[in-house]
């Protein structure tokens, strides 16, 4: 048995409420981190996972305080040490890799300086040795030309590069323990897969112990030896990663795994009702009682202890875990989507749409000359049928949101047109669109915190479209609002609430209700579930599907998450740098032959299964601008043919399964290579 | 970068042009003029005509504006109507006096504001913060004519330590001026320091809560090193513009304080020339004060641009 380097004993952390009550957000946590192992801590937002990780560095956020227990690293009792003593341990023995490296690197200091600072503090190297070490570290995290990177400021690097710098900086002090707080959240899928692969390599190479905190079971599955599942400030399940992912014996973990959409599985993920209790609201009984489908009378009054099961080497906090233990069926519950054949009845046609962010120079405007030969979005041709869900997929910068904005009229197209209902072309200028066209197209945004006016009650928010488009008032208006709330499964009493009094999932429901209030023909969904926890995401996806079946609405669904897209959409369009790469029925896009870019994206998807490893095919480079000519993906394509791809725009080829791919490689040949891999 | 400076200077010149136009039109539409004020009851008939002729007020307004503007560009503001001497000569010593007052206030006020702001932020909600914050909020809320009057009452009248009002000729030397300016400087610096200290405090607090400061702590950077390397450079950048506005306000607009202390600076001249209907002087003052504002803000913007690596590269990329 290898030696324990971090011991957390009965740790409770909390805050004082305005009324002076002590409210705990970490309750009696006990766990050990062994030398050389990687422990994943997983939980939804508010479960206390980050607070736990920070406590392992002897750091308690402002406003919080230790209520009891201790964190012992080697022989140091971290939470009893003063700052001067902690400075000698932080960065040297225990290092942190932060969530958002872009914000965690000091903006006014060069990369080289920030790494040098860590080296100066924690090593005895002289100046020359340090300079060499900086290059070495940047090389280790696989950044190109370390010497030039060291001279840059943080904002001059891409998100993935910033995250690599943060990893390099953490390694500067040669720590025994690395704490990673959501290190890949917010990165593109391909970048995320690359950073995880790097972390795995470093864990093996240096033998460092790692604590990996994330809400993403897919990422946790790729790196961890052991997993701790947290719920409402408690450990509810702890054990070997494989067992926990393959056979979760706590109902929460079971539900969580169930609510993650998977590439291999058609249909919508099963959702878990309710949400995590707010700290301080739950007085007695099991904290998962309200959402649990195994709950019994005794769960209401008594809270279960964390019980260690010897034969499984797993600890679980549940009275009824044996029920799940017996459940041998590995099948994931999922509601199959009603995939009735959509009739060809086009409702929206995008024809040769180009959109440019470049400002036209005054002189060119006067001469009516088109200057931007290389617009952000170019040559988009998509015909969308009534009642269909079409998804636009791609990494950041692929132009997917830009296209949505143009359809909504928020952004002018530069060329091409958007035709609605086969008979009229939607005006480029929002002010020139008539009321019924505006009503017909509604938007749901990514972040409900920002899309709902914080000074309006839910009633006022929902009343606006009803008044504007249908001129409702009085009793009629009120009944309509109650109706809408019912449709998104919110009670009547939500009417008087303000957005800040709602949880993330509830807010997004209100946003959905607002979109449906206009009785639209088309709803544009811009990353609508990206800001939500997985269990809430599943519920929102199910709700959207239900509403669509009831009303026959057409969705245009933008997402970077291929698995979510697989779950909800009928057709998928894959975009790279504002150009279409592939379009086809969603059940076929994920099968070969695929456009090489789709292949790269699919390879990078992280499944919550330790046996499915991501396949990293292409280099992780960020391209600023689409290429002037040739194929849009030429810069990163692993299957590039040569000059042909660089000079000629590839033709559309249609496969046997109705999948259209824009590539120079013959579609049959492509299928053979891809399946041969 | 070079392009940007040129662009900003041009914009500044346009601002000045608009200011000159507004003051000219404004003084023109007001009832009464220099001659009616000067002649008082005799302002009629031949005497008035002669006065108009002498001062050139019989020429149409737009022509007067053009010839005035032409002269201003060459640095000649014309003749003061009431003082009967070149405005340049009237302004010279006044500008110097105001500069002395302003620089004394700046030299004391800005470092003090920075120190107080940083102390209050670092010891947030502790005793040093509570004491200093109470005092600064107090200093901010009392209007300067009250604090100035109180200062005169206590220091000059009760304690008899310093002169209460400034009784010196306008063209006095700096050395003679010095003991007289102590009280006005205190009155001005109080408000200015309080404003800036509050601003620095909130800026430092904001940066202290940022991810990168938490990261620096978790990296093991010692406290004071973290404050000087990671916090202050980022917290003080936005303060530059506030400091610039304060300086501009000091150089031109401390009218009330100057009047209370009878200080022979630009501010008092503004009041005097307005009540005398001395339009050329009012116009000259407007132009001078506006150019001080414009140029100080320009300098502040360029300074921010130079010190902030983020903005610097953005500009270069453009």
Boltz contact constraints between the chains, C-beta under 6 A:
constraints:
  - contact:
      token1: [A, 57]
      token2: [B, 218]
      max_distance: 6.0
  - contact:
      token1: [A, 87]
      token2: [B, 220]
      max_distance: 6.0
  - contact:
      token1: [A, 87]
      token2: [B, 222]
      max_distance: 6.0
  - contact:
      token1: [A, 90]
      token2: [B, 218]
      max_distance: 6.0
  - contact:
      token1: [A, 90]
      token2: [B, 220]
      max_distance: 6.0
  - contact:
      token1: [A, 91]
      token2: [B, 219]
      max_distance: 6.0
  - contact:
      token1: [A, 91]
      token2: [B, 220]
      max_distance: 6.0
  - contact:
      token1: [A, 96]
      token2: [B, 218]
      max_distance: 6.0
  - contact:
      token1: [A, 98]
      token2: [B, 215]
      max_distance: 6.0
  - contact:
      token1: [A, 103]
      token2: [B, 211]
      max_distance: 6.0
  - contact:
      token1: [A, 104]
      token2: [B, 211]
      max_distance: 6.0
  - contact:
      token1: [A, 104]
      token2: [B, 212]
      max_distance: 6.0
  - contact:
      token1: [A, 104]
      token2: [B, 215]
      max_distance: 6.0
  - contact:
      token1: [A, 105]
      token2: [B, 212]
      max_distance: 6.0
  - contact:
      token1: [A, 106]
      token2: [B, 212]
      max_distance: 6.0
  - contact:
      token1: [A, 106]
      token2: [B, 230]
      max_distance: 6.0
  - contact:
      token1: [A, 108]
      token2: [B, 233]
      max_distance: 6.0
  - contact:
      token1: [A, 108]
      token2: [B, 234]
      max_distance: 6.0
  - contact:
      token1: [A, 118]
      token2: [B, 219]
      max_distance: 6.0
  - contact:
      token1: [A, 121]
      token2: [B, 220]
      max_distance: 6.0
  - contact:
      token1: [A, 153]
      token2: [B, 309]
      max_distance: 6.0
  - contact:
      token1: [A, 155]
      token2: [B, 310]
      max_distance: 6.0
